[in-house]
Amino acid sequence: MSQRAMDIRLMERHYKVNCPPGQEVALQQAADRLNNKLETIRTNTKLSNPEQIAVMAGLNLCHEFAQDEKRQQQRIADLEEKLKLLQETLEQVMAEQRPGR
């Protein structure tokens, strides 16, 4: 599968990045999100070194990802509990409907 070189812009710098076919929009969206995070950090902190800004953005994004993952795991656990309760209820109703009871 061939890669396509794309030009993305982060903090007013241009980068050439290889991208799998069909993933151009997703890559551009990711680059835009990262650039927004970088610009927000640059604006809201006293940091001016691009490397420090990049590290802070990486840490912030990893933290956000970990929080989202934790919330997703809780949603899954909640849904599994609801499914278990529903299954138990259905089994109880079916047992009550059996002939000979």
Phi and psi restraints in degrees (value plus and minus 20) as a CYANA .aco file:
   2 SER   PHI    -104.6   -64.6
   2 SER   PSI     129.7   169.7
   3 GLN   PHI    -119.9   -79.9
   3 GLN   PSI     132.4   172.4
   4 ARG   PHI    -134.9   -94.9
   4 ARG   PSI     111.5   151.5
   5 ALA   PHI     -97.9   -57.9
   5 ALA   PSI     108.3   148.3
   6 MET   PHI    -139.8   -99.8
   6 MET   PSI     129.4   169.4
   7 ASP   PHI    -120.4   -80.4
   7 ASP   PSI     100.9   140.9
   8 ILE   PHI    -140.5  -100.5
   8 ILE   PSI     137.3   177.3
   9 ARG   PHI    -140.3  -100.3
   9 ARG   PSI     105.8   145.8
  10 LEU   PHI    -150.5  -110.5
  10 LEU   PSI     103.1   143.1
  11 MET   PHI      28.3    68.3
  11 MET   PSI      29.9    69.9
  12 GLU   PHI      44.6    84.6
  12 GLU   PSI      -1.7    38.3
  13 ARG   PHI    -137.4   -97.4
  13 ARG   PSI     124.1   164.1
  14 HIS   PHI    -121.3   -81.3
  14 HIS   PSI     119.9   159.9
  15 TYR   PHI    -151.9  -111.9
  15 TYR   PSI     120.5   160.5
  16 LYS   PHI    -114.0   -74.0
  16 LYS   PSI     105.8   145.8
  17 VAL   PHI    -150.4  -110.4
  17 VAL   PSI     113.1   153.1
  18 ASN   PHI     -94.9   -54.9
  18 ASN   PSI     121.9   161.9
  19 CYS   PHI    -160.4  -120.4
  19 CYS   PSI     114.2   154.2
  20 PRO   PHI     -85.2   -45.2
  20 PRO   PSI     128.6   168.6
  21 PRO   PHI     -76.6   -36.6
  21 PRO   PSI     118.4   158.4
  22 GLY   PHI      66.1   106.1
  22 GLY   PSI     -24.7    15.3
  23 GLN   PHI    -128.6   -88.6
  23 GLN   PSI      -8.4    31.6
  24 GLU   PHI     -81.7   -41.7
  24 GLU   PSI     -64.1   -24.1
  25 VAL   PHI     -84.9   -44.9
  25 VAL   PSI     -64.5   -24.5
  26 ALA   PHI     -81.9   -41.9
  26 ALA   PSI     -61.5   -21.5
  27 LEU   PHI     -84.4   -44.4
  27 LEU   PSI     -62.8   -22.8
  28 GLN   PHI     -84.8   -44.8
  28 GLN   PSI     -59.5   -19.5
  29 GLN   PHI     -83.9   -43.9
  29 GLN   PSI     -61.6   -21.6
  30 ALA   PHI     -83.8   -43.8
  30 ALA   PSI     -63.4   -23.4
  31 ALA   PHI     -83.0   -43.0
  31 ALA   PSI     -61.2   -21.2
  32 ASP   PHI     -83.5   -43.5
  32 ASP   PSI     -62.1   -22.1
  33 ARG   PHI     -84.0   -44.0
  33 ARG   PSI     -65.0   -25.0
  34 LEU   PHI     -82.9   -42.9
  34 LEU   PSI     -64.0   -24.0
  35 ASN   PHI     -81.6   -41.6
  35 ASN   PSI     -60.8   -20.8
  36 ASN   PHI     -80.9   -40.9
  36 ASN   PSI     -63.0   -23.0
  37 LYS   PHI     -83.7   -43.7
  37 LYS   PSI     -64.5   -24.5
  38 LEU   PHI     -81.3   -41.3
  38 LEU   PSI     -65.4   -25.4
  39 GLU   PHI     -86.0   -46.0
  39 GLU   PSI     -58.4   -18.4
  40 THR   PHI     -82.8   -42.8
  40 THR   PSI     -64.4   -24.4
  41 ILE   PHI     -84.8   -44.8
  41 ILE   PSI     -63.1   -23.1
  42 ARG   PHI     -82.5   -42.5
  42 ARG   PSI     -58.1   -18.1
  43 THR   PHI     -94.6   -54.6
  43 THR   PSI     -59.3   -19.3
  44 ASN   PHI    -114.5   -74.5
  44 ASN   PSI     -21.3    18.7
  45 THR   PHI    -146.9  -106.9
  45 THR   PSI     155.2   195.2
  46 LYS   PHI    -110.3   -70.3
  46 LYS   PSI     -15.3    24.7
  47 LEU   PHI     -91.3   -51.3
  47 LEU   PSI     117.3   157.3
  48 SER   PHI    -148.8  -108.8
  48 SER   PSI     -38.1     1.9
  49 ASN   PHI     -93.2   -53.2
  49 ASN   PSI     100.7   140.7
  50 PRO   PHI     -76.2   -36.2
  50 PRO   PSI     -54.3   -14.3
  51 GLU   PHI     -86.7   -46.7
  51 GLU   PSI     -62.5   -22.5
  52 GLN   PHI     -84.9   -44.9
  52 GLN   PSI     -60.9   -20.9
  53 ILE   PHI     -82.9   -42.9
  53 ILE   PSI     -62.6   -22.6
  54 ALA   PHI     -83.4   -43.4
  54 ALA   PSI     -61.5   -21.5
  55 VAL   PHI     -83.6   -43.6
  55 VAL   PSI     -65.7   -25.7
  56 MET   PHI     -82.4   -42.4
  56 MET   PSI     -61.4   -21.4
  57 ALA   PHI     -83.1   -43.1
  57 ALA   PSI     -63.2   -23.2
  58 GLY   PHI     -80.6   -40.6
  58 GLY   PSI     -64.9   -24.9
  59 LEU   PHI     -83.0   -43.0
  59 LEU   PSI     -64.5   -24.5
  60 ASN   PHI     -81.9   -41.9
  60 ASN   PSI     -65.2   -25.2
  61 LEU   PHI     -85.7   -45.7
  61 LEU   PSI     -59.1   -19.1
  62 CYS   PHI     -84.7   -44.7
  62 CYS   PSI     -59.6   -19.6
  63 HIS   PHI     -83.8   -43.8
  63 HIS   PSI     -65.5   -25.5
  64 GLU   PHI     -80.4   -40.4
  64 GLU   PSI     -62.2   -22.2
  65 PHE   PHI     -82.0   -42.0
  65 PHE   PSI     -64.2   -24.2
  66 ALA   PHI     -82.9   -42.9
  66 ALA   PSI     -60.6   -20.6
  67 GLN   PHI     -85.2   -45.2
  67 GLN   PSI     -63.4   -23.4
  68 ASP   PHI     -82.5   -42.5
  68 ASP   PSI     -61.2   -21.2
  69 GLU   PHI     -83.4   -43.4
  69 GLU   PSI     -61.3   -21.3
  70 LYS   PHI     -83.4   -43.4
  70 LYS   PSI     -64.4   -24.4
  71 ARG   PHI     -83.1   -43.1
  71 ARG   PSI     -60.3   -20.3
  72 GLN   PHI     -84.2   -44.2
  72 GLN   PSI     -62.2   -22.2
  73 GLN   PHI     -82.3   -42.3
  73 GLN   PSI     -58.5   -18.5
  74 GLN   PHI     -87.2   -47.2
  74 GLN   PSI     -60.4   -20.4
  75 ARG   PHI     -81.2   -41.2
  75 ARG   PSI     -62.6   -22.6
  76 ILE   PHI     -82.8   -42.8
  76 ILE   PSI     -64.6   -24.6
  77 ALA   PHI     -81.7   -41.7
  77 ALA   PSI     -61.3   -21.3
  78 ASP   PHI     -83.2   -43.2
  78 ASP   PSI     -64.6   -24.6
  79 LEU   PHI     -85.0   -45.0
  79 LEU   PSI     -60.3   -20.3
  80 GLU   PHI     -81.9   -41.9
  80 GLU   PSI     -59.7   -19.7
  81 GLU   PHI     -85.1   -45.1
  81 GLU   PSI     -61.8   -21.8
  82 LYS   PHI     -85.1   -45.1
  82 LYS   PSI     -60.8   -20.8
  83 LEU   PHI     -83.5   -43.5
  83 LEU   PSI     -60.7   -20.7
  84 LYS   PHI     -82.2   -42.2
  84 LYS   PSI     -64.2   -24.2
  85 LEU   PHI     -84.2   -44.2
  85 LEU   PSI     -62.5   -22.5
  86 LEU   PHI     -82.6   -42.6
  86 LEU   PSI     -64.1   -24.1
  87 GLN   PHI     -82.2   -42.2
  87 GLN   PSI     -63.4   -23.4
  88 GLU   PHI     -82.8   -42.8
  88 GLU   PSI     -60.5   -20.5
  89 THR   PHI     -84.7   -44.7
  89 THR   PSI     -65.0   -25.0
  90 LEU   PHI     -82.1   -42.1
  90 LEU   PSI     -62.4   -22.4
  91 GLU   PHI     -83.3   -43.3
  91 GLU   PSI     -58.4   -18.4
  92 GLN   PHI     -86.1   -46.1
  92 GLN   PSI     -64.7   -24.7
  93 VAL   PHI     -83.9   -43.9
  93 VAL   PSI     -62.5   -22.5
  94 MET   PHI     -84.6   -44.6
  94 MET   PSI     -57.8   -17.8
  95 ALA   PHI     -85.6   -45.6
  95 ALA   PSI     -56.1   -16.1
  96 GLU   PHI     -92.1   -52.1
  96 GLU   PSI     -43.6    -3.6
  97 GLN   PHI    -109.0   -69.0
  97 GLN   PSI     -28.8    11.2
  98 ARG   PHI     -85.1   -45.1
  98 ARG   PSI     120.8   160.8
  99 PRO   PHI     -85.2   -45.2
  99 PRO   PSI     128.9   168.9
 100 GLY   PHI      72.2   112.2
 100 GLY   PSI     -13.8    26.2
